[in-house]
């Protein structure tokens, strides 16, 4: 069973919690990404997504100089880089999140999304799929 580190996107893009919403939006546009991991004092404390911009910034008419910490989704849900992709999928489903930062120790090293799971599945050969099914059935 592959580990999360094998399918995650990297590097992860972060922003400091005291930066403005305008800086966050500009960074997301520049990097062509849909979310940023929000950090404070070297630690990941949350995530800000395009959905947050729609629901919390635009809908509430917040000024763009508002600090990111005012709209961040927190606490952050993360997965260990050595976790199986099944474990990552379970965490995403249980927490109803579409993207999951990946950590190695205390450091955020990547991001896993639904697209990463689809990309992984499409790369698997028939032989890989059969072996994965057989491996799962021997554990039951």
TAQUIUR-V818841 format. One record per run of one state. SS is the DSSP state (alpha for helix, beta for strand, coil for the rest). FROM is the first residue (numbers start at 1). LEN is the number of residues. If there is no record, write none. Layout:
BEGIN
ss=SS from=FROM len=LEN
ss=SS from=FROM len=LEN
END
This chain:
BEGIN
ss=coil from=1 len=2
ss=beta from=3 len=1
ss=alpha from=4 len=3
ss=coil from=7 len=2
ss=beta from=9 len=1
ss=coil from=10 len=4
ss=beta from=14 len=3
ss=coil from=17 len=3
ss=beta from=20 len=1
ss=alpha from=21 len=11
ss=coil from=32 len=3
ss=beta from=35 len=6
ss=coil from=41 len=2
ss=beta from=43 len=7
ss=alpha from=50 len=9
ss=coil from=59 len=8
ss=beta from=67 len=1
ss=alpha from=68 len=3
ss=coil from=71 len=2
ss=beta from=73 len=1
ss=coil from=74 len=4
ss=beta from=78 len=3
ss=coil from=81 len=3
ss=beta from=84 len=1
ss=alpha from=85 len=11
ss=coil from=96 len=3
ss=beta from=99 len=6
ss=coil from=105 len=2
ss=beta from=107 len=7
ss=alpha from=114 len=10
ss=coil from=124 len=2
ss=alpha from=126 len=13
ss=coil from=139 len=2
END
